[in-house]
Amino acid sequence: MTGGHCKYCSSYPAACAGTLSAVEKSPLAGVDANLLVSLDALLTAGSVGAAARSMGLSESAMSHALARARDLLGDPLLVRSGRRMTLTPRAKQIAPALREGTSWLATAAARPEALDPSREERSVRIAATDFGHTIVGPALHRALAREAPLVDLEFLPFAPESLEQLARGEIDLAISKLVTGRGLAVRLLVEEPFICVVRRGHPILKGKITAARFAALQHALVSPGGRVRGAVDHALKKRGLSRRVAYVSPTFLPAAQLVAGSDLVLTCSLRSARAVADSLGLHLFEPPVALRPFPQGMIWHKRQDADRFLAWLRDRTTELVQV
């Protein structure tokens, strides 16, 4: 106590006396768990010799354990009756609880079984940017359908509150650009190249695609937050150029569909473009300005490090994206 307060909980003595008393008077304080296991074997077998054999000990060691248990509990526990040993009333009273308690101890101390994803039955919630929805989600679903068929995936848009949802345990994983926060862990998945897409037969495809011709086009932009300036704008500005963003979409697929039926150009993820190019009739070409690949990573709360399935899921996701 410090100044009338408890140093452990900052409460007055009356508020925590029960808790401290329970700790100080715990009947397990100083008790060897091996002694409880030996006592359980003794009361189950009703014989020093049989208990010793069941635990792989000598009869001398088991006799010593019985003597210690008698001292601990203040009761003979096993007494001779003719040629046999019988349990005292006290021994009969504690035997069921001791059996259950040692069983729980054995379960707690046992090494966990090897993870079998095929036996997992749960739902995993993932907040993701457009790259996560377009590339990671489908690949992960296909993998889980084969390897963890009882696991459901729920993909949500990555939003400013997603990091708080991770902290509150409302989502299991986020896929976005790498951001940090208290209690969060991050892992880089990939640095994805940019590519430009237009419809097949677009006028820009006739002749050399220069930065000036590219800038003169009407552009589509994928931006969940509605921003109209991005990496392309910064690269053009370095050359004294600018572009008109005529259409902003929060997700990739609607933008790609619009591009397929118009003269718009879209600069996007290479893998996202490849995934829809054939079905939409899109032509891909390298950006005529230098664009650094954009990083995409996984974010999770460190409390989930102990969840073996989620750890497996993160590793599997990394493998799938880096193929």
Backbone hydrogen bonds, N-H to C=O, Kabsch-Sander energy under -0.5 kcal/mol:
donor,donor_aa,acceptor,acceptor_aa,energy
2,T,5,H,-3.4
5,H,2,T,-1.5
6,C,11,S,-3.0
10,S,6,C,-2.1
15,A,12,Y,-1.7
16,C,12,Y,-0.8
16,C,13,P,-0.9
17,A,13,P,-1.6
20,L,16,C,-2.4
21,S,17,A,-2.7
22,A,18,G,-2.2
23,V,19,T,-1.8
24,E,20,L,-2.9
25,K,21,S,-2.2
26,S,23,V,-1.1
29,A,26,S,-1.4
31,V,28,L,-2.5
35,L,32,D,-1.0
36,L,32,D,-1.2
37,V,33,A,-1.9
38,S,34,N,-2.4
39,L,35,L,-2.6
40,D,36,L,-2.2
41,A,37,V,-2.0
42,L,38,S,-2.3
43,L,39,L,-2.7
44,T,40,D,-2.0
45,A,41,A,-2.6
46,G,42,L,-2.8
51,A,47,S,-2.2
52,A,48,V,-2.3
53,R,49,G,-2.3
54,S,50,A,-2.2
55,M,51,A,-1.3
56,G,52,A,-0.7
56,G,53,R,-0.6
57,L,52,A,-2.7
62,M,58,S,-2.0
63,S,59,E,-2.4
64,H,60,S,-2.1
65,A,61,A,-1.9
66,L,62,M,-2.3
67,A,63,S,-2.1
68,R,64,H,-2.1
69,A,65,A,-2.4
70,R,66,L,-2.3
71,D,67,A,-2.0
72,L,68,R,-2.5
73,L,69,A,-2.5
74,G,70,R,-1.7
75,D,70,R,-1.0
78,L,76,P,-3.0
79,V,86,T,-2.7
81,S,84,R,-4.0
84,R,81,S,-1.6
85,M,46,G,-0.6
86,T,79,V,-3.3
88,T,77,L,-2.3
92,K,88,T,-2.5
93,Q,89,P,-1.8
94,I,90,R,-1.9
95,A,91,A,-1.8
98,L,94,I,-2.7
99,R,95,A,-2.5
100,E,96,P,-2.3
101,G,97,A,-2.8
102,T,98,L,-2.5
103,S,99,R,-1.6
104,W,100,E,-2.1
105,L,101,G,-2.2
106,A,102,T,-2.3
107,T,103,S,-2.0
108,A,104,W,-2.5
109,A,105,L,-2.2
110,A,106,A,-1.4
119,R,116,D,-2.4
120,E,117,P,-1.3
122,R,150,L,-0.6
124,V,152,D,-2.9
126,I,124,V,-0.5
126,I,154,E,-2.8
127,A,173,L,-2.3
128,A,126,I,-0.5
128,A,156,L,-2.9
129,T,175,I,-2.1
133,H,129,T,-1.9
134,T,130,D,-2.7
135,I,131,F,-2.8
136,V,131,F,-1.2
137,G,132,G,-3.3
139,A,135,I,-1.4
140,L,136,V,-2.9
141,H,137,G,-2.6
142,R,138,P,-2.2
143,A,139,A,-1.9
144,L,140,L,-2.7
145,A,141,H,-2.3
146,R,142,R,-0.9
146,R,143,A,-0.6
147,E,143,A,-2.7
148,A,144,L,-2.3
151,V,148,A,-2.0
152,D,122,R,-2.5
154,E,124,V,-2.7
156,L,126,I,-3.0
158,F,128,A,-1.9
162,S,159,A,-2.2
163,L,160,P,-0.5
165,Q,161,E,-2.0
166,L,162,S,-2.0
167,A,163,L,-1.9
168,R,164,E,-1.9
169,G,165,Q,-0.5
169,G,166,L,-1.0
170,E,165,Q,-2.5
171,I,165,Q,-1.0
172,D,125,R,-2.4
173,L,125,R,-1.3
174,A,299,I,-2.2
175,I,127,A,-2.6
176,S,297,G,-1.8
184,L,181,G,-2.1
185,A,300,W,-3.3
187,R,298,M,-2.0
189,L,296,Q,-2.5
190,V,296,Q,-2.0
192,E,190,V,-0.6
192,E,294,F,-2.4
195,I,268,C,-2.4
196,C,285,F,-2.4
197,V,266,L,-2.6
198,V,283,H,-2.0
200,R,281,G,-1.9
202,H,199,R,-1.6
205,L,202,H,-1.8
206,K,203,P,-1.8
207,G,205,L,-0.9
210,T,208,K,-1.1
214,F,210,T,-2.5
215,A,211,A,-2.6
216,A,212,A,-1.6
217,L,213,R,-0.6
217,L,214,F,-1.1
219,H,244,R,-2.6
220,A,265,V,-2.9
221,L,247,Y,-2.5
223,S,221,L,-0.7
223,S,249,S,-2.9
226,G,223,S,-1.7
234,H,230,G,-1.8
235,A,231,A,-2.1
236,L,232,V,-2.6
237,K,233,D,-2.3
238,K,234,H,-1.3
239,R,236,L,-1.4
240,G,237,K,-1.8
241,L,236,L,-2.6
244,R,215,A,-0.5
244,R,217,L,-0.8
245,V,243,R,-0.6
246,A,219,H,-1.8
246,A,244,R,-0.9
247,Y,219,H,-1.5
249,S,221,L,-2.9
255,A,251,T,-0.8
256,A,252,F,-2.5
257,Q,253,L,-2.6
258,L,254,P,-2.0
259,V,255,A,-2.4
260,A,256,A,-2.0
261,G,257,Q,-0.7
261,G,258,L,-1.0
262,S,259,V,-1.6
265,V,218,Q,-1.6
266,L,197,V,-2.2
267,T,220,A,-0.7
268,C,195,I,-2.9
268,C,266,L,-0.5
270,L,193,P,-2.2
273,A,269,S,-2.3
274,R,270,L,-2.4
275,A,271,R,-1.7
276,V,272,S,-0.7
276,V,273,A,-1.0
277,A,273,A,-1.5
278,D,274,R,-0.5
280,L,276,V,-2.3
281,G,277,A,-1.2
282,L,277,A,-2.5
283,H,198,V,-3.5
285,F,196,C,-2.2
294,F,192,E,-2.3
296,Q,190,V,-2.6
297,G,176,S,-3.5
298,M,187,R,-2.9
299,I,174,A,-2.5
300,W,185,A,-2.2
302,K,183,G,-3.1
304,Q,301,H,-2.2
305,D,302,K,-1.9
306,A,303,R,-0.7
307,D,304,Q,-1.3
308,R,306,A,-1.0
311,A,307,D,-2.1
312,W,308,R,-2.2
313,L,309,F,-2.8
314,R,310,L,-2.4
315,D,311,A,-2.2
316,R,312,W,-2.8
317,T,313,L,-2.5
318,T,314,R,-2.2
319,E,315,D,-2.1
320,L,316,R,-2.4
321,V,317,T,-2.3
322,Q,318,T,-1.8
323,V,320,L,-0.7
